[in-house]
């Protein structure tokens, strides 16, 4: 069983929360499709940055 890196997990959850908040704001103003796009983009950028850090430190 791999060890859990808690700081990375917490940051990942915070970025997911940022995606949810941006999606909620876009939904409130009537642009639901934009909210979904923003949420996916924010989390995708975070995962890409995290992956790049793992590869370069690796």
C-alpha positions in Angstrom: 0.0 0.0 0.0 1.6 3.3 -1.0 2.1 6.1 1.5 -0.3 9.0 1.3 1.2 12.4 0.9 -1.1 14.5 3.0 0.0 18.0 1.8 -0.5 17.0 -1.8 -3.9 15.5 -1.0 -5.0 18.6 0.8 -3.8 20.9 -2.0 -5.6 18.6 -4.5 -8.9 18.9 -2.5 -8.5 22.7 -2.3 -8.1 22.9 -6.1 -11.2 20.7 -6.6 -13.1 23.1 -4.3 -11.9 26.0 -6.5 -13.3 24.2 -9.5 -16.6 23.6 -7.7 -16.8 27.3 -6.7 -16.1 28.5 -10.2 -18.7 26.1 -11.5 -21.3 27.3 -9.0 -20.7 31.0 -9.8 -21.0 30.3 -13.6 -24.3 28.4 -12.9 -25.7 31.2 -10.8 -25.1 33.7 -13.7 -26.7 31.3 -16.2 -23.6 29.9 -17.9 -23.6 26.3 -16.6 -21.5 25.0 -19.6 -18.8 27.5 -18.8 -18.7 26.4 -15.1 -18.2 22.8 -16.1 -15.4 23.8 -18.5 -13.7 25.9 -15.9 -13.9 23.2 -13.2 -12.3 20.6 -15.6 -9.7 23.1 -16.8 -8.6 24.1 -13.2 -8.3 20.5 -12.0 -6.6 19.5 -15.3 -4.0 22.2 -14.9 -3.4 21.2 -11.3 -2.9 17.6 -12.2 -0.5 18.5 -15.0 1.5 20.7 -12.7 1.6 18.0 -10.1 2.6 15.4 -12.6 5.4 17.6 -13.9 6.8 18.0 -10.4 6.8 14.3 -9.8 8.6 13.5 -13.0 11.3 16.2 -12.5 11.9 15.2 -8.9 11.8 11.6 -9.6 
